[in-house]
Every structure is written in C-alpha cells, then in structure tokens.
Amino acid sequence: MRTAAVIGAILLAPASFAAPQTTSEEYLDYSVLNTTPASSNVLQADILAAAAAINQQIYQSITNPTQWKKCNRNNAIYRREWAAFSTSEKKDYIKAVQCMSKLPPKTPKDKCPGCQNRYDIHNTGNFLAWHRYFTWAYEQTLRKECGYKGYQPYYNWPRWASNPAASPALDGSATSMGGNGLGGDRCTNQTFYGIPTQAQPLISIPHGAGGGCVNSGPFSDWKVNLGPVFTDVTCTPSNPEQDFTNGLMGLGRNTRCLRRDISAWTSSQWTNDQQVTKLLKSRDMKTFWYDMQGGENAFSNNFMGVHTAGHFTIGGDPGSDFVSSPGDPWFFFHHGQIDRVWWTWQNLDPKHRVNAIYGTIFLANTTAPNATLEDSMNLGYAYPGTITIRDAMSTLAGPFCYSYI
C-alpha cells in the first residue's frame, strides 16, 4: 500500500510528477493517506493535489492510451501558483494582460454595446466545465495575440487565507495584480456587504480597509466597462442597459475604476486549508458542487463556500459581481484555483469522477435543463470553436493538455 511518504517525495520534486510505469489501475487512495502536514508550510489540500497528479497520469495512460500518446507527462503544461513565478515571469504575464485590455472586442456592438476589449463579455454555461474552457481560452489568447510565453497562474486560497492582502497577487507591488482599494472613497453609507443580497443578507461581510478605487500596482488605472448585473456595492453606477428581455442587461458601456475591498474576514473562514480539504473529501459530485457554491440551501448556517468566498475575498466592483467579475484581472487567478480544486477532486478517484457531472446548463438558472456530457459549449465571439462538456472533463484530453503543481 502506498503511503504518505510517497506524497512527501512528490512534494519535494513536483516537476517530475512521473506516473509509475504500470499496466494496472492502482491509484493512490487518499482515504488511507495521513494528510496531516509534517510542517506548517505544507497544506493538506496540496498533499491531496499531489496524489491527484499521479492518479491522473495513471488513469489517462491506461484508459486512453491513444490520447496519452498526444498528451503525456513529457509534453503537458503544468500550471503554477503566482507565488512560484519569477519576477520576469510575473512581468511577462502582467504585460500580456495589459495588452489584452487593448485588443478590440470581437463581439458586435449590437450584441454588446459596452464591450471595449476582447474579454469584456462573460456568458456562463455548466459552471465547472464552462469555466475550465473559459480560463483556458483566456490563456490561449494571451499567448496567441499578446506574445505571452507562459501559462495561466492560479491563486492558492488557503496559503493566503489569513492575510490575502499580503499575498504576492494582491500586495499592490509592481509584480502583483494590483492591491486593495482606497479606504477614503468607499461607499460611505454602506456598512456591510450582504450575501446573497444586500436587502436580505444571510451573511453580512464587514467592510475591510479598502472599498474604493485600486491605486497601487500595475492595474491602478484599470477600467471596468460592463455591469453591474449582480452586485451589493451600493455606490456602483447603474448600467445604461436594464432590459432583461433583449439580452443586453448589463452590457451597456459603464466605464469606471476597478474597486476592491480585500477581506481576510471572508477568506480566513471559508477558503482556509480545513475548508478546502473538506471540499476535496466530498463523497460525490452533488456534494462537491453544492459545498463549492455555498451549500444546497445556499448560504444558510453561515456557510459561504469557496467560490463565493473567493469573489468576496477581493469584493468591490466588479469582483463581487458574478456576471461582470472577469472585468477584474484577478478573476482568472480565482477561477484557475476553482479549476485546480475540481481537478484535484476528480483525480483523487478518476475511475468514478472524471466524467461525474452535476448542475444545470446555466449556473444562475435553476430551471434550466440538467447538463449532460454531450451538451455543447462556446465562448461566443470571444474565442472560436465549440466543444462538448465531455471534452472539458479532463485537463489531459479534449482541447487541453495541462495539469497542476
């Protein structure tokens, strides 16, 4: 029986991630692993991710050998946390994101009057599969159109849960994604942010030290163009497009500054290592899906879930707006981690989880049909091509060839 010692060896040399040369489906069983870190610098969630990395390669090489010849441990891309990037790598990514903001929109004006750049628009399908595709397409656009040579980073929530403002991604330095918002120009008549709504909050998030325009780091002059559609920042100006019936709700031009109110109060409770590890040990896809989103009876029992908590770790505008949130470049760090956590859960038991699916074809519409593996997904005008949900279920198959370290 493999033990936690194997996982420890992997963590010491994560770049290898070599699957054992085997023809039998013998996977690392996380249920018998001792995931208690030997050091405070090691997260239980990262130990489980290391086990998942090995399992994915075993599963893919045995169950899909044809695909394995095309995408394997020798040519797969390995996505890394922002903290693992060198200074030059961070600057290259930042330069590419700034380039992206200057690319003209592909969406016609009659479909999105307010779109000012390539990734202003954001539609959503089945939550996990669609965002995996969306984040990958964003990475591809950075590479193909802005000369970026690297790959999409992620933000490892639990590593920075106690103090997100001190993380390399949010510390306001020249190699960050910008810092907190100003405290002096926050919404002065608003004392908290309400979940799920400001009018009827089940969870009330107190103000952090910010709330105003971001004024530090390379995105201090960043402009937000679309929305709001769903926000609890009461001083955000209304979008000129308010008609739900014509498909343009929130898509009018509404240029304003990027606002944040970084909240350790939120992250320390709902994106810490204990919460992420509990999510990764979900017994089935339904449990995993609901616990990620805030519970089956959403936000009751003072439970926010990692997805919502990730948005409200930065809060502000448009970070707290689930529809317009890609307007904050930190969005892709958060959803890179969403994908990593889903990838980990899938590959802790790949035989039963790689194709496990739950939820409707649209996250925000509970009356929409349940998603199936054969349902198609696309990104509209932002990125060419249509894939099925089945194509997006493995990061080593479909259009993808990447894993995580």
C-alpha positions as a Markdown table, in Angstrom:
| # | Residue | x | y | z |
|---|---|---|---|---|
| 1 | Met | 0.0 | 0.0 | 0.0 |
| 2 | Arg | 1.3 | 3.4 | -0.9 |
| 3 | Thr | 1.7 | 5.8 | 2.0 |
| 4 | Ala | 2.0 | 9.5 | 2.7 |
| 5 | Ala | 5.8 | 9.1 | 2.3 |
| 6 | Val | 5.2 | 8.8 | -1.5 |
| 7 | Ile | 3.3 | 12.1 | -1.4 |
| 8 | Gly | 6.0 | 13.7 | 0.5 |
| 9 | Ala | 8.5 | 12.7 | -2.1 |
| 10 | Ile | 6.3 | 14.2 | -4.8 |
| 11 | Leu | 6.0 | 17.5 | -3.0 |
| 12 | Leu | 9.8 | 17.7 | -2.8 |
| 13 | Ala | 10.1 | 17.3 | -6.6 |
| 14 | Pro | 6.8 | 18.4 | -8.1 |
| 15 | Ala | 8.1 | 19.0 | -11.5 |
| 16 | Ser | 8.7 | 15.3 | -12.2 |
| 17 | Phe | 5.1 | 14.0 | -11.4 |
| 18 | Ala | 6.0 | 10.9 | -13.2 |
| 19 | Ala | 3.3 | 8.2 | -13.2 |
| 20 | Pro | 4.6 | 4.8 | -12.3 |
| 21 | Gln | 5.2 | 2.5 | -15.3 |
| 22 | Thr | 2.3 | 0.2 | -14.8 |
| 23 | Thr | -0.4 | -1.6 | -16.7 |
| 24 | Ser | -2.7 | -2.0 | -13.8 |
| 25 | Glu | -5.1 | 0.6 | -12.4 |
| 26 | Glu | -3.5 | 1.1 | -9.0 |
| 27 | Tyr | -4.3 | 4.5 | -7.6 |
| 28 | Leu | -3.2 | 6.5 | -4.6 |
| 29 | Asp | -6.0 | 6.1 | -2.1 |
| 30 | Tyr | -6.4 | 9.4 | -0.4 |
| 31 | Ser | -8.8 | 7.9 | 2.2 |
| 32 | Val | -5.9 | 6.0 | 3.8 |
| 33 | Leu | -3.3 | 8.7 | 3.5 |
| 34 | Asn | -2.2 | 10.7 | 6.5 |
| 35 | Thr | -2.7 | 14.2 | 5.1 |
| 36 | Thr | -1.7 | 15.9 | 8.3 |
| 37 | Pro | 1.2 | 18.2 | 7.3 |
| 38 | Ala | 4.5 | 17.5 | 8.8 |
| 39 | Ser | 5.2 | 21.2 | 8.5 |
| 40 | Ser | 3.1 | 24.3 | 8.9 |
| 41 | Asn | 4.3 | 25.3 | 5.4 |
| 42 | Val | 2.6 | 22.3 | 3.8 |
| 43 | Leu | -1.2 | 22.3 | 3.2 |
| 44 | Gln | -3.4 | 19.2 | 3.4 |
| 45 | Ala | -5.1 | 20.4 | 0.2 |
| 46 | Asp | -1.7 | 20.4 | -1.6 |
| 47 | Ile | -0.9 | 16.9 | -0.4 |
| 48 | Leu | -4.2 | 15.7 | -2.0 |
| 49 | Ala | -3.4 | 17.6 | -5.2 |
| 50 | Ala | -0.1 | 15.8 | -5.4 |
| 51 | Ala | -1.9 | 12.4 | -5.1 |
| 52 | Ala | -4.3 | 13.6 | -7.8 |
| 53 | Ala | -1.5 | 14.4 | -10.2 |
| 54 | Ile | -0.2 | 10.9 | -10.1 |
| 55 | Asn | -3.6 | 9.3 | -10.4 |
| 56 | Gln | -4.5 | 11.4 | -13.4 |
| 57 | Gln | -1.5 | 10.2 | -15.3 |
| 58 | Ile | -2.1 | 6.5 | -14.4 |
| 59 | Tyr | -5.8 | 6.8 | -15.4 |
| 60 | Gln | -5.1 | 8.6 | -18.7 |
| 61 | Ser | -2.2 | 6.3 | -19.8 |
| 62 | Ile | -4.3 | 3.2 | -19.2 |
| 63 | Thr | -7.8 | 4.1 | -20.1 |
| 64 | Asn | -7.0 | 6.4 | -23.1 |
| 65 | Pro | -3.6 | 5.3 | -24.5 |
| 66 | Thr | -4.2 | 7.0 | -27.9 |
| 67 | Gln | -4.7 | 10.3 | -26.2 |
| 68 | Trp | -1.8 | 9.6 | -23.8 |
| 69 | Lys | 0.5 | 9.5 | -26.9 |
| 70 | Lys | -0.6 | 13.0 | -27.8 |
| 71 | Cys | -0.6 | 14.5 | -24.2 |
| 72 | Asn | 1.5 | 12.9 | -21.5 |
| 73 | Arg | 3.9 | 13.8 | -18.7 |
| 74 | Asn | 6.6 | 14.8 | -21.2 |
| 75 | Asn | 4.7 | 17.5 | -23.1 |
| 76 | Ala | 1.8 | 18.5 | -20.7 |
| 77 | Ile | 1.8 | 22.1 | -19.4 |
| 78 | Tyr | 2.0 | 22.5 | -15.7 |
| 79 | Arg | 0.1 | 25.5 | -14.2 |
| 80 | Arg | 1.7 | 27.0 | -11.1 |
| 81 | Glu | 0.7 | 29.3 | -8.3 |
| 82 | Trp | 1.6 | 33.0 | -8.8 |
| 83 | Ala | 3.9 | 32.9 | -5.9 |
| 84 | Ala | 6.1 | 30.3 | -7.8 |
| 85 | Phe | 6.5 | 32.7 | -10.7 |
| 86 | Ser | 9.9 | 34.5 | -11.1 |
| 87 | Thr | 9.9 | 38.3 | -11.2 |
| 88 | Ser | 10.4 | 38.2 | -15.0 |
| 89 | Glu | 7.6 | 35.7 | -15.4 |
| 90 | Lys | 5.2 | 37.9 | -13.4 |
| 91 | Lys | 6.1 | 40.9 | -15.5 |
| 92 | Asp | 5.5 | 39.0 | -18.7 |
| 93 | Tyr | 2.1 | 37.9 | -17.6 |
| 94 | Ile | 1.1 | 41.4 | -16.5 |
| 95 | Lys | 2.3 | 42.8 | -19.8 |
| 96 | Ala | 0.2 | 40.3 | -21.7 |
| 97 | Val | -2.9 | 41.1 | -19.6 |
| 98 | Gln | -2.4 | 44.8 | -20.2 |
| 99 | Cys | -2.1 | 44.0 | -23.9 |
| 100 | Met | -5.3 | 42.1 | -23.8 |
| 101 | Ser | -7.2 | 45.1 | -22.5 |
| 102 | Lys | -6.2 | 47.0 | -25.6 |
| 103 | Leu | -7.4 | 44.4 | -28.1 |
| 104 | Pro | -10.6 | 45.4 | -29.8 |
| 105 | Pro | -13.7 | 43.4 | -29.0 |
| 106 | Lys | -14.8 | 40.7 | -31.4 |
| 107 | Thr | -18.4 | 40.9 | -30.1 |
| 108 | Pro | -20.5 | 43.1 | -32.4 |
| 109 | Lys | -21.8 | 46.4 | -30.9 |
| 110 | Asp | -25.4 | 45.3 | -31.3 |
| 111 | Lys | -24.7 | 42.3 | -29.1 |
| 112 | Cys | -22.6 | 44.1 | -26.5 |
| 113 | Pro | -22.8 | 47.9 | -26.8 |
| 114 | Gly | -20.3 | 48.4 | -23.9 |
| 115 | Cys | -17.7 | 45.9 | -24.9 |
| 116 | Gln | -14.3 | 47.7 | -25.1 |
| 117 | Asn | -11.9 | 44.8 | -25.3 |
| 118 | Arg | -11.6 | 41.1 | -26.1 |
| 119 | Tyr | -12.7 | 39.7 | -22.8 |
| 120 | Asp | -15.3 | 42.2 | -21.6 |
| 121 | Ile | -18.2 | 39.8 | -22.3 |
| 122 | His | -18.9 | 36.9 | -20.0 |
| 123 | Asn | -21.7 | 34.3 | -20.6 |
| 124 | Thr | -21.8 | 31.2 | -18.5 |
| 125 | Gly | -22.8 | 27.5 | -19.0 |
| 126 | Asn | -22.4 | 24.5 | -16.8 |
| 127 | Phe | -20.3 | 26.1 | -14.1 |
| 128 | Leu | -17.1 | 23.9 | -13.7 |
| 129 | Ala | -16.7 | 22.7 | -17.3 |
| 130 | Trp | -17.5 | 26.1 | -18.9 |
| 131 | His | -15.1 | 28.0 | -16.6 |
| 132 | Arg | -12.4 | 25.4 | -17.4 |
| 133 | Tyr | -12.8 | 26.2 | -21.0 |
| 134 | Phe | -13.1 | 29.9 | -20.4 |
| 135 | Thr | -9.9 | 30.2 | -18.4 |
| 136 | Trp | -8.0 | 28.0 | -20.9 |
| 137 | Ala | -9.2 | 30.2 | -23.8 |
| 138 | Tyr | -8.1 | 33.3 | -22.0 |
| 139 | Glu | -4.6 | 31.7 | -21.6 |
| 140 | Gln | -4.6 | 30.9 | -25.3 |
| 141 | Thr | -5.5 | 34.4 | -26.3 |
| 142 | Leu | -2.7 | 35.8 | -24.1 |
| 143 | Arg | -0.3 | 33.6 | -25.8 |
| 144 | Lys | -1.5 | 33.9 | -29.4 |
| 145 | Glu | -2.4 | 37.6 | -29.5 |
| 146 | Cys | -0.2 | 39.2 | -26.8 |
| 147 | Gly | 3.0 | 37.2 | -27.2 |
| 148 | Tyr | 2.9 | 35.6 | -23.7 |
| 149 | Lys | 5.1 | 32.5 | -23.4 |
| 150 | Gly | 3.9 | 31.2 | -20.1 |
| 151 | Tyr | 0.6 | 29.8 | -18.8 |
| 152 | Gln | -2.2 | 30.8 | -16.6 |
| 153 | Pro | -1.4 | 31.1 | -12.9 |
| 154 | Tyr | -3.7 | 30.3 | -10.0 |
| 155 | Tyr | -4.2 | 31.7 | -6.5 |
| 156 | Asn | -3.9 | 29.1 | -3.8 |
| 157 | Trp | -6.6 | 30.3 | -1.4 |
| 158 | Pro | -5.6 | 28.5 | 1.8 |
| 159 | Arg | -2.0 | 29.6 | 1.6 |
| 160 | Trp | -3.1 | 33.2 | 1.9 |
| 161 | Ala | -6.4 | 32.8 | 3.8 |
| 162 | Ser | -5.3 | 34.6 | 6.9 |
| 163 | Asn | -3.9 | 37.7 | 5.1 |
| 164 | Pro | -4.8 | 37.8 | 1.4 |
| 165 | Ala | -3.5 | 41.4 | 1.1 |
| 166 | Ala | 0.0 | 40.2 | 1.9 |
| 167 | Ser | -0.1 | 37.6 | -1.0 |
| 168 | Pro | 2.1 | 38.3 | -4.0 |
| 169 | Ala | -1.0 | 38.5 | -6.1 |
| 170 | Leu | -2.7 | 41.3 | -4.1 |
| 171 | Asp | 0.1 | 43.1 | -2.2 |
| 172 | Gly | 0.0 | 46.1 | -4.6 |
| 173 | Ser | 3.6 | 45.7 | -5.7 |
| 174 | Ala | 4.8 | 46.1 | -9.3 |
| 175 | Thr | 4.6 | 42.3 | -9.8 |
| 176 | Ser | 1.0 | 41.9 | -8.3 |
| 177 | Met | -2.4 | 42.1 | -9.9 |
| 178 | Gly | -2.9 | 45.3 | -8.0 |
| 179 | Gly | -3.6 | 46.0 | -4.4 |
| 180 | Asn | -6.6 | 47.0 | -2.2 |
| 181 | Gly | -8.9 | 49.8 | -3.0 |
| 182 | Leu | -8.7 | 53.2 | -1.3 |
| 183 | Gly | -10.4 | 53.4 | 2.0 |
| 184 | Gly | -11.3 | 57.0 | 1.7 |
| 185 | Asp | -13.6 | 56.8 | -1.4 |
| 186 | Arg | -15.6 | 53.7 | -0.4 |
| 187 | Cys | -19.4 | 53.8 | -0.3 |
| 188 | Thr | -19.8 | 55.8 | 2.9 |
| 189 | Asn | -23.4 | 54.9 | 3.5 |
| 190 | Gln | -22.7 | 51.1 | 3.3 |
| 191 | Thr | -21.5 | 49.3 | 6.4 |
| 192 | Phe | -21.5 | 45.7 | 5.1 |
| 193 | Tyr | -21.9 | 43.6 | 2.0 |
| 194 | Gly | -24.8 | 41.2 | 2.1 |
| 195 | Ile | -24.9 | 37.6 | 0.8 |
| 196 | Pro | -26.9 | 36.7 | -1.2 |
| 197 | Thr | -28.4 | 40.2 | -1.4 |
| 198 | Gln | -27.9 | 43.5 | 0.3 |
| 199 | Ala | -31.6 | 43.7 | 1.1 |
| 200 | Gln | -31.9 | 40.2 | 2.6 |
| 201 | Pro | -28.5 | 39.1 | 3.8 |
| 202 | Leu | -27.9 | 35.7 | 5.3 |
| 203 | Ile | -24.2 | 36.6 | 5.7 |
| 204 | Ser | -23.1 | 40.2 | 6.4 |
| 205 | Ile | -19.5 | 40.8 | 5.4 |
| 206 | Pro | -18.0 | 43.8 | 7.3 |
| 207 | His | -16.0 | 46.4 | 5.4 |
| 208 | Gly | -12.3 | 45.8 | 5.1 |
| 209 | Ala | -9.7 | 48.5 | 4.9 |
| 210 | Gly | -10.5 | 49.3 | 1.3 |
| 211 | Gly | -13.6 | 49.7 | -0.8 |
| 212 | Gly | -12.5 | 52.4 | -3.2 |
| 213 | Cys | -10.5 | 52.5 | -6.4 |
| 214 | Val | -7.4 | 50.4 | -6.7 |
| 215 | Asn | -4.4 | 52.8 | -6.6 |
| 216 | Ser | -1.4 | 50.5 | -6.3 |
| 217 | Gly | 0.3 | 48.1 | -8.6 |
| 218 | Pro | 0.2 | 47.7 | -12.4 |
| 219 | Phe | -3.6 | 47.8 | -12.6 |
| 220 | Ser | -4.1 | 51.1 | -10.7 |
| 221 | Asp | -5.5 | 52.7 | -13.8 |
| 222 | Trp | -7.6 | 49.7 | -14.9 |
| 223 | Lys | -11.0 | 50.4 | -16.3 |
| 224 | Val | -14.2 | 48.4 | -15.8 |
| 225 | Asn | -16.7 | 48.7 | -18.7 |
| 226 | Leu | -19.6 | 46.3 | -18.2 |
| 227 | Gly | -22.2 | 45.7 | -15.4 |
| 228 | Pro | -23.2 | 45.8 | -12.8 |
| 229 | Val | -25.6 | 42.9 | -13.1 |
| 230 | Phe | -25.5 | 41.4 | -9.6 |
| 231 | Thr | -23.6 | 43.4 | -7.1 |
| 232 | Asp | -24.0 | 44.5 | -3.5 |
| 233 | Val | -21.8 | 47.6 | -3.8 |
| 234 | Thr | -24.4 | 50.2 | -3.5 |
| 235 | Cys | -22.5 | 53.1 | -5.0 |
| 236 | Thr | -21.7 | 51.4 | -8.3 |
| 237 | Pro | -23.5 | 53.4 | -11.1 |
| 238 | Ser | -26.3 | 51.6 | -12.8 |
| 239 | Asn | -25.7 | 50.2 | -16.3 |
| 240 | Pro | -27.5 | 52.0 | -19.1 |
| 241 | Glu | -28.8 | 48.7 | -20.4 |
| 242 | Gln | -31.5 | 47.5 | -17.9 |
| 243 | Asp | -33.8 | 45.5 | -20.2 |
| 244 | Phe | -33.9 | 41.8 | -19.3 |
| 245 | Thr | -35.9 | 40.9 | -22.4 |
| 246 | Asn | -33.4 | 41.9 | -25.1 |
| 247 | Gly | -30.3 | 40.0 | -23.8 |
| 248 | Leu | -28.4 | 43.3 | -23.2 |
| 249 | Met | -28.9 | 43.6 | -19.5 |
| 250 | Gly | -25.6 | 44.9 | -18.0 |
| 251 | Leu | -23.9 | 45.1 | -21.4 |
| 252 | Gly | -24.1 | 48.9 | -21.9 |
| 253 | Arg | -20.9 | 51.0 | -21.6 |
| 254 | Asn | -20.4 | 51.9 | -17.9 |
| 255 | Thr | -16.7 | 52.9 | -17.6 |
| 256 | Arg | -15.5 | 53.3 | -14.1 |
| 257 | Cys | -12.5 | 52.4 | -11.9 |
| 258 | Leu | -11.6 | 49.0 | -10.5 |
| 259 | Arg | -12.7 | 48.8 | -6.9 |
| 260 | Arg | -11.6 | 46.3 | -4.2 |
| 261 | Asp | -12.2 | 45.7 | -0.5 |
| 262 | Ile | -9.9 | 42.8 | 0.4 |
| 263 | Ser | -11.4 | 40.8 | 3.2 |
| 264 | Ala | -9.4 | 38.5 | 5.5 |
| 265 | Trp | -12.6 | 38.1 | 7.4 |
| 266 | Thr | -14.1 | 36.2 | 4.5 |
| 267 | Ser | -11.0 | 34.2 | 3.4 |
| 268 | Ser | -10.0 | 33.1 | 6.8 |
| 269 | Gln | -13.3 | 31.4 | 7.4 |
| 270 | Trp | -14.2 | 29.9 | 4.0 |
| 271 | Thr | -11.0 | 29.4 | 1.9 |
| 272 | Asn | -8.7 | 28.1 | 4.6 |
| 273 | Asp | -7.0 | 24.7 | 4.4 |
| 274 | Gln | -9.6 | 23.0 | 6.5 |
| 275 | Gln | -12.5 | 24.1 | 4.3 |
| 276 | Val | -10.7 | 23.3 | 1.1 |
| 277 | Thr | -9.7 | 19.8 | 2.4 |
| 278 | Lys | -13.3 | 19.2 | 3.5 |
| 279 | Leu | -14.5 | 20.1 | 0.0 |
| 280 | Leu | -11.9 | 17.8 | -1.6 |
| 281 | Lys | -13.2 | 14.9 | 0.5 |
| 282 | Ser | -16.8 | 15.3 | -0.7 |
| 283 | Arg | -18.3 | 11.9 | -1.3 |
| 284 | Asp | -20.0 | 12.7 | -4.6 |
| 285 | Met | -20.3 | 15.3 | -7.3 |
| 286 | Lys | -23.5 | 16.8 | -5.9 |
| 287 | Thr | -22.0 | 17.3 | -2.5 |
| 288 | Phe | -18.8 | 18.8 | -4.1 |
| 289 | Trp | -20.8 | 21.1 | -6.3 |
| 290 | Tyr | -23.1 | 22.5 | -3.5 |
| 291 | Asp | -20.3 | 22.8 | -1.0 |
| 292 | Met | -18.3 | 24.8 | -3.5 |
| 293 | Gln | -21.2 | 27.2 | -4.2 |
| 294 | Gly | -22.4 | 27.7 | -0.6 |
| 295 | Gly | -24.5 | 24.7 | 0.3 |
| 296 | Glu | -27.6 | 23.1 | -1.0 |
| 297 | Asn | -29.6 | 25.6 | 1.0 |
| 298 | Ala | -27.4 | 28.4 | -0.2 |
| 299 | Phe | -25.6 | 30.5 | 2.5 |
| 300 | Ser | -27.6 | 29.1 | 5.4 |
| 301 | Asn | -25.8 | 28.1 | 8.6 |
| 302 | Asn | -23.3 | 30.8 | 8.0 |
| 303 | Phe | -21.6 | 28.9 | 5.1 |
| 304 | Met | -20.3 | 30.8 | 2.0 |
| 305 | Gly | -18.4 | 28.1 | 0.1 |
| 306 | Val | -15.1 | 28.7 | -1.7 |
| 307 | His | -16.4 | 30.1 | -4.9 |
| 308 | Thr | -18.4 | 32.9 | -3.3 |
| 309 | Ala | -15.8 | 33.5 | -0.7 |
| 310 | Gly | -13.1 | 33.8 | -3.4 |
| 311 | His | -15.1 | 36.6 | -5.1 |
| 312 | Phe | -15.7 | 38.4 | -1.8 |
| 313 | Thr | -12.0 | 38.0 | -0.7 |
| 314 | Ile | -11.5 | 40.9 | -3.1 |
| 315 | Gly | -15.1 | 42.1 | -3.1 |
| 316 | Gly | -15.6 | 45.5 | -4.6 |
| 317 | Asp | -16.6 | 46.2 | -8.2 |
| 318 | Pro | -16.7 | 44.0 | -10.3 |
| 319 | Gly | -15.1 | 41.3 | -8.1 |
| 320 | Ser | -18.3 | 40.7 | -6.2 |
| 321 | Asp | -20.5 | 40.7 | -9.3 |
| 322 | Phe | -20.7 | 37.1 | -10.5 |
| 323 | Val | -21.6 | 38.1 | -14.0 |
| 324 | Ser | -19.2 | 41.0 | -14.6 |
| 325 | Ser | -16.3 | 39.7 | -12.4 |
| 326 | Pro | -14.0 | 38.9 | -15.4 |
| 327 | Gly | -13.6 | 42.7 | -15.6 |
| 328 | Asp | -11.1 | 42.3 | -12.7 |
| 329 | Pro | -8.0 | 40.6 | -14.0 |
| 330 | Trp | -7.8 | 38.7 | -10.6 |
| 331 | Phe | -10.8 | 36.7 | -11.8 |
| 332 | Phe | -8.7 | 34.3 | -13.8 |
| 333 | Phe | -6.4 | 33.6 | -10.7 |
| 334 | His | -9.5 | 32.7 | -8.6 |
| 335 | His | -11.0 | 30.5 | -11.3 |
| 336 | Gly | -7.7 | 28.9 | -12.0 |
| 337 | Gln | -7.8 | 27.7 | -8.4 |
| 338 | Ile | -11.5 | 26.7 | -8.9 |
| 339 | Asp | -10.3 | 24.5 | -11.7 |
| 340 | Arg | -7.4 | 23.2 | -9.7 |
| 341 | Val | -9.6 | 22.1 | -6.8 |
| 342 | Trp | -12.1 | 20.4 | -9.2 |
| 343 | Trp | -9.2 | 18.7 | -11.0 |
| 344 | Thr | -7.9 | 17.5 | -7.6 |
| 345 | Trp | -11.3 | 16.1 | -6.6 |
| 346 | Gln | -11.7 | 14.4 | -10.0 |
| 347 | Asn | -8.4 | 12.7 | -9.9 |
| 348 | Leu | -8.5 | 11.5 | -6.3 |
| 349 | Asp | -10.9 | 8.9 | -7.7 |
| 350 | Pro | -10.6 | 9.2 | -11.5 |
| 351 | Lys | -12.4 | 6.0 | -12.4 |
| 352 | His | -15.6 | 7.4 | -10.8 |
| 353 | Arg | -15.1 | 11.1 | -11.0 |
| 354 | Val | -13.5 | 12.2 | -14.3 |
| 355 | Asn | -16.9 | 12.2 | -16.0 |
| 356 | Ala | -19.1 | 13.0 | -12.9 |
| 357 | Ile | -21.4 | 15.9 | -13.7 |
| 358 | Tyr | -24.0 | 17.9 | -11.7 |
| 359 | Gly | -25.9 | 21.1 | -12.2 |
| 360 | Thr | -27.8 | 22.8 | -15.0 |
| 361 | Ile | -26.5 | 24.2 | -18.3 |
| 362 | Phe | -26.6 | 27.7 | -16.8 |
| 363 | Leu | -25.4 | 28.3 | -13.2 |
| 364 | Ala | -27.7 | 31.2 | -12.5 |
| 365 | Asn | -30.9 | 29.5 | -13.8 |
| 366 | Thr | -32.1 | 26.6 | -11.6 |
| 367 | Thr | -35.0 | 26.0 | -14.1 |
| 368 | Ala | -32.6 | 25.3 | -17.0 |
| 369 | Pro | -32.2 | 21.7 | -18.1 |
| 370 | Asn | -29.7 | 19.5 | -16.3 |
| 371 | Ala | -26.3 | 19.4 | -18.1 |
| 372 | Thr | -25.2 | 16.3 | -19.9 |
| 373 | Leu | -21.8 | 15.3 | -21.2 |
| 374 | Glu | -23.0 | 15.8 | -24.8 |
| 375 | Asp | -24.1 | 19.4 | -24.3 |
| 376 | Ser | -22.1 | 21.9 | -26.3 |
| 377 | Met | -20.3 | 25.0 | -25.0 |
| 378 | Asn | -18.8 | 28.0 | -26.7 |
| 379 | Leu | -17.5 | 31.4 | -25.8 |
| 380 | Gly | -19.5 | 33.4 | -28.3 |
| 381 | Tyr | -17.4 | 35.8 | -30.3 |
| 382 | Ala | -14.5 | 36.0 | -27.7 |
| 383 | Tyr | -12.9 | 32.7 | -28.8 |
| 384 | Pro | -13.6 | 30.5 | -31.8 |
| 385 | Gly | -14.9 | 26.9 | -31.6 |
| 386 | Thr | -17.5 | 24.8 | -29.8 |
| 387 | Ile | -16.7 | 21.8 | -27.6 |
| 388 | Thr | -18.9 | 19.4 | -25.6 |
| 389 | Ile | -18.9 | 19.2 | -21.8 |
| 390 | Arg | -17.3 | 15.8 | -22.2 |
| 391 | Asp | -14.4 | 17.4 | -24.0 |
| 392 | Ala | -13.8 | 19.5 | -20.9 |
| 393 | Met | -13.9 | 16.8 | -18.3 |
| 394 | Ser | -10.2 | 16.0 | -18.4 |
| 395 | Thr | -7.3 | 18.5 | -18.5 |
| 396 | Leu | -5.3 | 15.9 | -20.4 |
| 397 | Ala | -7.9 | 15.4 | -23.1 |
| 398 | Gly | -10.2 | 17.4 | -25.4 |
| 399 | Pro | -8.5 | 20.6 | -26.4 |
| 400 | Phe | -6.4 | 20.7 | -23.3 |
| 401 | Cys | -3.0 | 19.3 | -22.3 |
| 402 | Tyr | -2.2 | 20.6 | -18.8 |
| 403 | Ser | -2.0 | 19.6 | -15.2 |
| 404 | Tyr | -1.2 | 21.4 | -11.9 |
| 405 | Ile | 1.6 | 21.7 | -9.5 |
